Amino acid sequence: MKKRTIPLVLLLVPLLGTLTLIQAYGQRAQRTGKITQIDSENQSFVVKTSRGETNILTTESTVFKKGDEQIRFEDLKLGDPLRVIGVRTEGANVEAREVTIQAEETAPSTDMM
């Protein structure tokens, strides 16, 4: 019985580690900060938060807003304070579901992982 248990444990440990990594991706993510770089060609940008910088990826379904007004990716500017809600993807990127430009004085300086 012990001879079978050890190989089984050796197979399960890497599998559990892989499942943990898979769970980290696709989890809800929120970032609040300012835009430091914009890549118009790839429809992505970098946001600097209190914890560092995060690459934000956008898709055709990403919603862009400024207050209650709907805007487009092209309306984003360097230095814009914003909040991004999305999901984590590979490489610690965030795929944005919603990007909201905020008024400078009301932009909170925290972010959730």
Secondary structure, DSSP 8 states (H G I E B T S, - for coil): -HHHHHHHHHHHHHHHHHHHHHHHTTSEEEEEEEEEEEETTTTEEEEEETTEEEEEE--TT-EEEETTEEE-GGG--TT-EEEEEEEE-GGG-EEEEEEEE--GGG-----B-
